[in-house]
Amino acid sequence: MGTIKAICISEKKGDRKEPVPSAKLLTDHGIVGDAHAGPWNRQVSMLPAESIEKMRQKILDLADGDFAENFVVGGLDLSGVAVGDRFRAGSEVLLEVTQIGKECHDDCPIRQKTGDCIMPREGIFCRVVNGGVLKPGDRISRDGR
């Protein structure tokens, strides 16, 4: 079991995401107010807090949301996750993994600064199976269905 360390959103695609105190997730849509929400396979994204910490050794001023991730999760091993796996978050939210990683665009500011970006390897993308409200500090775990 892990913890949601940060929730981040942006109004426009391509912008860095900003941390928010809570988020409302809609079934088959994503986070209300986030540019990546909608009827497609990458409604929300997750990155391990531990991976972001490793990148902070290269970029000291790296902030939550700089990888355009929606959820920074700590204490949850995402290395063995497969498409179709599910996560329970908070008391209501159910997420289903739809994609592991993504192609990093050429003008990615993180890649420009460090020569590397973790989102293509360690980003997890999900659709919202059941919506609800989440906030930093909420628990998240793999669903054992």
ZAPA-353570 format. One record per residue: residue number from 1; residue in one letter; x, y, z of N, C-alpha, C in turn. Coordinates in steps of 0.02 Angstrom, whole numbers. Last residue first. Example, Ala and Ser with C-alpha at 12.3 -4.5 7.8 and 13.67 -1.06 7.14 Angstrom:
+-----+------+--------+--------+--------+--------+--------+--------+--------+--------+--------+
|  nr | rest |     nu |     nv |     nw |    cau |    cav |    caw |     cu |     cv |     cw |
+-----+------+--------+--------+--------+--------+--------+--------+--------+--------+--------+
|   2 |    s |    642 |   -112 |    354 |    684 |    -53 |    357 |    645 |      2 |    394 |
|   1 |    a |    660 |   -284 |    390 |    615 |   -225 |    390 |    660 |   -165 |    390 |
+-----+------+--------+--------+--------+--------+--------+--------+--------+--------+--------+
END
This chain:
+-----+------+--------+--------+--------+--------+--------+--------+--------+--------+--------+
|  nr | rest |     nu |     nv |     nw |    cau |    cav |    caw |     cu |     cv |     cw |
+-----+------+--------+--------+--------+--------+--------+--------+--------+--------+--------+
| 145 |    r |   -427 |   -390 |   -363 |   -487 |   -421 |   -391 |   -477 |   -492 |   -412 |
| 144 |    g |   -340 |   -314 |   -286 |   -328 |   -386 |   -294 |   -385 |   -423 |   -327 |
| 143 |    d |   -268 |   -164 |   -331 |   -332 |   -199 |   -319 |   -322 |   -273 |   -334 |
| 142 |    r |   -137 |    -81 |   -251 |   -160 |   -124 |   -307 |   -222 |   -161 |   -286 |
| 141 |    s |   -177 |     76 |   -173 |   -151 |      8 |   -173 |   -174 |    -29 |   -235 |
| 140 |    i |   -165 |    225 |    -80 |   -174 |    194 |   -145 |   -143 |    126 |   -143 |
| 139 |    r |   -230 |    345 |     37 |   -197 |    282 |     22 |   -212 |    261 |    -50 |
| 138 |    d |   -203 |    522 |     45 |   -247 |    464 |     35 |   -205 |    403 |     17 |
| 137 |    g |   -107 |    620 |     39 |   -113 |    584 |    102 |   -160 |    523 |     97 |
| 136 |    p |   -196 |    732 |    -66 |   -132 |    706 |    -42 |   -141 |    675 |     28 |
| 135 |    k |   -359 |    669 |   -111 |   -316 |    722 |    -86 |   -249 |    692 |    -66 |
| 134 |    l |   -504 |    639 |   -215 |   -440 |    619 |   -185 |   -402 |    680 |   -161 |
| 133 |    v |   -668 |    585 |   -245 |   -624 |    641 |   -227 |   -562 |    613 |   -194 |
| 132 |    g |   -722 |    490 |   -390 |   -725 |    510 |   -320 |   -678 |    568 |   -308 |
| 131 |    g |   -757 |    353 |   -506 |   -734 |    418 |   -485 |   -741 |    430 |   -410 |
| 130 |    n |   -700 |    208 |   -577 |   -748 |    235 |   -529 |   -719 |    300 |   -501 |
| 129 |    v |   -610 |    205 |   -680 |   -664 |    157 |   -680 |   -720 |    180 |   -633 |
| 128 |    v |   -515 |    307 |   -773 |   -551 |    308 |   -710 |   -612 |    261 |   -716 |
| 127 |    r |   -365 |    240 |   -843 |   -431 |    268 |   -852 |   -466 |    263 |   -784 |
| 126 |    c |   -189 |    282 |   -834 |   -249 |    246 |   -815 |   -312 |    280 |   -840 |
| 125 |    f |    -14 |    258 |   -847 |    -74 |    293 |   -868 |   -135 |    250 |   -856 |
| 124 |    i |    140 |    284 |   -773 |     84 |    238 |   -778 |     22 |    279 |   -796 |
| 123 |    g |    311 |    308 |   -806 |    244 |    336 |   -802 |    192 |    282 |   -812 |
| 122 |    e |    435 |    254 |   -832 |    404 |    241 |   -767 |    335 |    271 |   -757 |
| 121 |    r |    479 |    285 |   -961 |    493 |    219 |   -932 |    450 |    203 |   -872 |
| 120 |    p |    436 |    415 |   -994 |    431 |    361 |  -1044 |    441 |    291 |  -1015 |
| 119 |    m |    466 |    486 |   -871 |    397 |    471 |   -891 |    392 |    416 |   -944 |
| 118 |    i |    599 |    519 |   -851 |    575 |    456 |   -824 |    504 |    438 |   -847 |
| 117 |    c |    724 |    577 |   -959 |    657 |    589 |   -932 |    628 |    522 |   -910 |
| 116 |    d |    883 |    654 |   -992 |    842 |    596 |   -974 |    774 |    620 |   -950 |
| 115 |    g |    957 |    766 |  -1003 |    970 |    714 |  -1053 |    929 |    652 |  -1040 |
| 114 |    t |    928 |    871 |   -920 |    966 |    815 |   -893 |    987 |    763 |   -944 |
| 113 |    k |    863 |    975 |   -992 |    908 |    991 |   -936 |    954 |    934 |   -917 |
| 112 |    q |    788 |    907 |  -1089 |    836 |    959 |  -1110 |    886 |    974 |  -1055 |
| 111 |    r |    707 |    827 |  -1008 |    757 |    795 |  -1051 |    809 |    846 |  -1075 |
| 110 |    i |    630 |    931 |   -954 |    670 |    888 |   -910 |    725 |    855 |   -951 |
| 109 |    p |    563 |    988 |  -1065 |    613 |   1028 |  -1027 |    657 |    986 |   -981 |
| 108 |    c |    541 |    919 |  -1220 |    530 |    905 |  -1149 |    583 |    942 |  -1108 |
| 107 |    d |    538 |    929 |  -1357 |    550 |    989 |  -1319 |    536 |    981 |  -1245 |
| 106 |    d |    507 |    800 |  -1404 |    574 |    828 |  -1414 |    589 |    889 |  -1372 |
| 105 |    h |    414 |    695 |  -1289 |    419 |    742 |  -1344 |    487 |    777 |  -1345 |
| 104 |    c |    424 |    524 |  -1256 |    439 |    591 |  -1231 |    447 |    637 |  -1291 |
| 103 |    e |    298 |    404 |  -1261 |    353 |    435 |  -1297 |    362 |    506 |  -1270 |
| 102 |    k |    267 |    322 |  -1105 |    245 |    357 |  -1166 |    306 |    387 |  -1199 |
| 101 |    g |    215 |    198 |   -981 |    261 |    243 |  -1016 |    229 |    276 |  -1076 |
| 100 |    i |     87 |     91 |  -1006 |    148 |     98 |   -966 |    196 |    141 |  -1008 |
|  99 |    q |    -89 |    102 |  -1002 |    -27 |    111 |  -1038 |     30 |    119 |   -988 |
|  98 |    t |   -195 |     76 |   -920 |   -207 |     71 |   -992 |   -142 |     75 |  -1032 |
|  97 |    v |   -252 |     23 |   -765 |   -193 |     38 |   -805 |   -209 |     25 |   -879 |
|  96 |    e |   -388 |     95 |   -685 |   -365 |     37 |   -723 |   -308 |     58 |   -768 |
|  95 |    l |   -446 |    144 |   -523 |   -410 |    161 |   -585 |   -388 |     96 |   -618 |
|  94 |    l |   -568 |    200 |   -417 |   -539 |    140 |   -446 |   -510 |    159 |   -514 |
|  93 |    v |   -611 |    287 |   -268 |   -583 |    288 |   -335 |   -553 |    220 |   -354 |
|  92 |    e |   -656 |    287 |   -133 |   -702 |    274 |   -189 |   -669 |    260 |   -256 |
|  91 |    s |   -566 |    317 |    -34 |   -621 |    272 |    -16 |   -664 |    252 |    -76 |
|  90 |    g |   -402 |    313 |   -106 |   -451 |    343 |    -62 |   -505 |    293 |    -45 |
|  89 |    a |   -395 |    196 |   -237 |   -367 |    257 |   -206 |   -421 |    290 |   -165 |
|  88 |    r |   -344 |     47 |   -311 |   -394 |     80 |   -270 |   -361 |    139 |   -235 |
|  87 |    f |   -299 |     -4 |   -473 |   -280 |     27 |   -411 |   -340 |     56 |   -377 |
|  86 |    r |   -271 |   -145 |   -584 |   -312 |    -92 |   -555 |   -284 |    -68 |   -488 |
|  85 |    d |   -208 |   -198 |   -743 |   -206 |   -197 |   -670 |   -247 |   -138 |   -645 |
|  84 |    g |   -210 |   -168 |   -878 |   -267 |   -204 |   -851 |   -266 |   -208 |   -775 |
|  83 |    v |    -38 |   -180 |   -902 |   -100 |   -153 |   -929 |   -157 |   -199 |   -904 |
|  82 |    a |     53 |   -205 |   -748 |     36 |   -222 |   -817 |    -29 |   -188 |   -837 |
|  81 |    v |    189 |   -175 |   -637 |    120 |   -160 |   -657 |    111 |   -177 |   -731 |
|  80 |    g |    311 |   -186 |   -576 |    281 |   -246 |   -605 |    210 |   -236 |   -630 |
|  79 |    s |    342 |    -56 |   -527 |    385 |    -88 |   -577 |    353 |   -150 |   -610 |
|  78 |    l |    281 |     13 |   -428 |    246 |     12 |   -492 |    285 |    -27 |   -546 |
|  77 |    d |    261 |      2 |   -261 |    304 |    -24 |   -315 |    264 |    -29 |   -379 |
|  76 |    l |    239 |    134 |   -159 |    201 |     87 |   -200 |    244 |     65 |   -259 |
|  75 |    g |    291 |    242 |    -90 |    285 |    178 |    -56 |    245 |    126 |    -94 |
|  74 |    g |    196 |    375 |   -165 |    253 |    350 |   -128 |    239 |    283 |    -96 |
|  73 |    v |    152 |    458 |   -314 |    135 |    407 |   -264 |    199 |    381 |   -231 |
|  72 |    v |     82 |    591 |   -387 |    147 |    569 |   -363 |    130 |    521 |   -306 |
|  71 |    f |    -28 |    608 |   -521 |    -19 |    582 |   -453 |     54 |    564 |   -442 |
|  70 |    n |     -7 |    671 |   -645 |    -63 |    690 |   -603 |    -53 |    669 |   -531 |
|  69 |    e |    139 |    738 |   -725 |    105 |    683 |   -690 |     47 |    710 |   -649 |
|  68 |    a |    224 |    821 |   -791 |    153 |    821 |   -812 |    116 |    762 |   -782 |
|  67 |    f |    341 |    833 |   -727 |    338 |    780 |   -778 |    268 |    774 |   -808 |
|  66 |    d |    311 |    930 |   -634 |    357 |    947 |   -688 |    359 |    894 |   -743 |
|  65 |    g |    236 |    888 |   -526 |    200 |    912 |   -585 |    245 |    927 |   -644 |
|  64 |    d |    345 |    941 |   -400 |    290 |    897 |   -418 |    251 |    928 |   -476 |
|  63 |    a |    501 |   1008 |   -465 |    440 |   1012 |   -424 |    390 |    959 |   -446 |
|  62 |    l |    674 |   1030 |   -453 |    620 |    992 |   -484 |    559 |    991 |   -438 |
|  61 |    d |    791 |   1091 |   -415 |    729 |   1129 |   -408 |    670 |   1095 |   -442 |
|  60 |    l |    896 |   1002 |   -444 |    878 |   1015 |   -374 |    810 |   1048 |   -367 |
|  59 |    i |    922 |    879 |   -546 |    890 |    945 |   -550 |    862 |    961 |   -481 |
|  58 |    k |    986 |    765 |   -501 |   1011 |    798 |   -561 |    984 |    869 |   -568 |
|  57 |    q |    915 |    729 |   -392 |    988 |    730 |   -384 |   1020 |    764 |   -444 |
|  56 |    r |    788 |    721 |   -440 |    806 |    782 |   -403 |    881 |    785 |   -388 |
|  55 |    m |    781 |    593 |   -488 |    792 |    646 |   -537 |    810 |    712 |   -502 |
|  54 |    k |    754 |    528 |   -367 |    817 |    513 |   -402 |    833 |    568 |   -453 |
|  53 |    e |    625 |    581 |   -342 |    681 |    597 |   -297 |    748 |    584 |   -330 |
|  52 |    i |    553 |    516 |   -441 |    561 |    589 |   -445 |    619 |    611 |   -401 |
|  51 |    s |    557 |    388 |   -390 |    588 |    402 |   -455 |    601 |    477 |   -463 |
|  50 |    e |    482 |    403 |   -273 |    552 |    382 |   -268 |    590 |    396 |   -333 |
|  49 |    a |    355 |    430 |   -318 |    392 |    483 |   -284 |    466 |    467 |   -281 |
|  48 |    p |    307 |    366 |   -475 |    330 |    352 |   -407 |    369 |    412 |   -379 |
|  47 |    l |    169 |    437 |   -562 |    241 |    426 |   -558 |    259 |    411 |   -486 |
|  46 |    m |     23 |    426 |   -664 |     57 |    418 |   -599 |    131 |    411 |   -609 |
|  45 |    s |   -118 |    506 |   -744 |    -50 |    476 |   -744 |    -22 |    474 |   -674 |
|  44 |    v |   -279 |    488 |   -824 |   -236 |    509 |   -769 |   -168 |    474 |   -773 |
|  43 |    q |   -319 |    453 |   -954 |   -358 |    503 |   -916 |   -319 |    530 |   -857 |
|  42 |    r |   -283 |    386 |  -1080 |   -235 |    415 |  -1032 |   -268 |    471 |   -992 |
|  41 |    n |   -382 |    343 |  -1170 |   -350 |    294 |  -1127 |   -302 |    323 |  -1075 |
|  40 |    w |   -530 |    451 |  -1167 |   -474 |    416 |  -1200 |   -438 |    374 |  -1150 |
|  39 |    p |   -627 |    566 |  -1142 |   -642 |    496 |  -1159 |   -586 |    463 |  -1200 |
|  38 |    g |   -539 |    664 |  -1016 |   -581 |    654 |  -1075 |   -589 |    581 |  -1090 |
|  37 |    a |   -397 |    757 |   -959 |   -459 |    721 |   -946 |   -499 |    716 |  -1011 |
|  36 |    h |   -289 |    837 |   -979 |   -285 |    769 |  -1006 |   -348 |    728 |   -993 |
|  35 |    a |   -313 |    957 |   -914 |   -313 |    956 |   -987 |   -313 |    885 |  -1016 |
|  34 |    d |   -423 |    958 |   -774 |   -358 |    940 |   -802 |   -363 |    932 |   -878 |
|  33 |    g |   -550 |    982 |   -726 |   -505 |   1038 |   -733 |   -437 |   1022 |   -762 |
|  32 |    v |   -569 |    827 |   -649 |   -604 |    888 |   -668 |   -553 |    945 |   -670 |
|  31 |    i |   -481 |    690 |   -708 |   -485 |    741 |   -656 |   -519 |    804 |   -684 |
|  30 |    g |   -581 |    571 |   -799 |   -518 |    594 |   -770 |   -530 |    647 |   -718 |
|  29 |    h |   -678 |    485 |   -869 |   -661 |    553 |   -890 |   -592 |    575 |   -864 |
|  28 |    d |   -737 |    372 |   -814 |   -724 |    374 |   -886 |   -709 |    443 |   -912 |
|  27 |    t |   -792 |    464 |   -674 |   -788 |    399 |   -708 |   -783 |    409 |   -783 |
|  26 |    l |   -693 |    599 |   -617 |   -756 |    576 |   -645 |   -745 |    510 |   -682 |
|  25 |    l |   -620 |    660 |   -471 |   -612 |    617 |   -530 |   -681 |    593 |   -552 |
|  24 |    k |   -567 |    805 |   -398 |   -626 |    765 |   -411 |   -615 |    726 |   -476 |
|  23 |    a |   -436 |    835 |   -283 |   -459 |    829 |   -353 |   -521 |    785 |   -355 |
|  22 |    s |   -343 |    951 |   -181 |   -387 |    893 |   -190 |   -408 |    892 |   -263 |
|  21 |    p |   -244 |   1049 |   -187 |   -258 |   1017 |   -123 |   -305 |    957 |   -126 |
|  20 |    v |   -123 |   1031 |   -322 |   -187 |   1055 |   -296 |   -203 |   1018 |   -231 |
|  19 |    p |     24 |   1076 |   -417 |     -8 |   1040 |   -362 |    -73 |   1073 |   -339 |
|  18 |    e |     19 |   1092 |   -594 |     27 |   1125 |   -529 |     -8 |   1083 |   -475 |
|  17 |    k |    111 |   1037 |   -737 |     52 |   1032 |   -693 |     69 |   1063 |   -625 |
|  16 |    r |    167 |   1126 |   -880 |    182 |   1087 |   -819 |    120 |   1088 |   -775 |
|  15 |    d |     80 |   1108 |  -1037 |    101 |   1148 |   -979 |    121 |   1102 |   -922 |
|  14 |    g |     34 |   1013 |  -1124 |    100 |   1041 |  -1137 |    125 |   1085 |  -1081 |
|  13 |    k |   -136 |   1060 |  -1114 |    -86 |   1009 |  -1128 |    -20 |   1044 |  -1145 |
|  12 |    k |   -198 |   1169 |   -986 |   -180 |   1158 |  -1056 |   -129 |   1102 |  -1062 |
|  11 |    e |   -219 |   1165 |   -851 |   -277 |   1181 |   -893 |   -263 |   1166 |   -966 |
|  10 |    s |   -160 |   1033 |   -746 |   -147 |   1091 |   -788 |   -208 |   1102 |   -832 |
|   9 |    i |   -124 |    961 |   -582 |   -165 |    970 |   -642 |   -139 |   1030 |   -682 |
|   8 |    c |    -80 |    840 |   -458 |    -62 |    897 |   -500 |   -106 |    900 |   -562 |
|   7 |    i |    -55 |    786 |   -297 |   -101 |    784 |   -353 |    -90 |    848 |   -393 |
|   6 |    a |     60 |    692 |   -197 |     39 |    755 |   -229 |    -10 |    739 |   -285 |
|   5 |    k |     61 |    568 |   -133 |    101 |    622 |   -105 |     81 |    690 |   -133 |
|   4 |    i |    -36 |    439 |    -88 |    -34 |    492 |   -138 |      2 |    551 |   -106 |
|   3 |    t |     46 |    292 |    -34 |     13 |    355 |    -17 |     18 |    403 |    -76 |
|   2 |    g |     23 |    111 |    -37 |     60 |    173 |    -41 |     17 |    233 |    -23 |
|   1 |    m |     42 |    -59 |      0 |      0 |      0 |      0 |     44 |     62 |      0 |
+-----+------+--------+--------+--------+--------+--------+--------+--------+--------+--------+
END
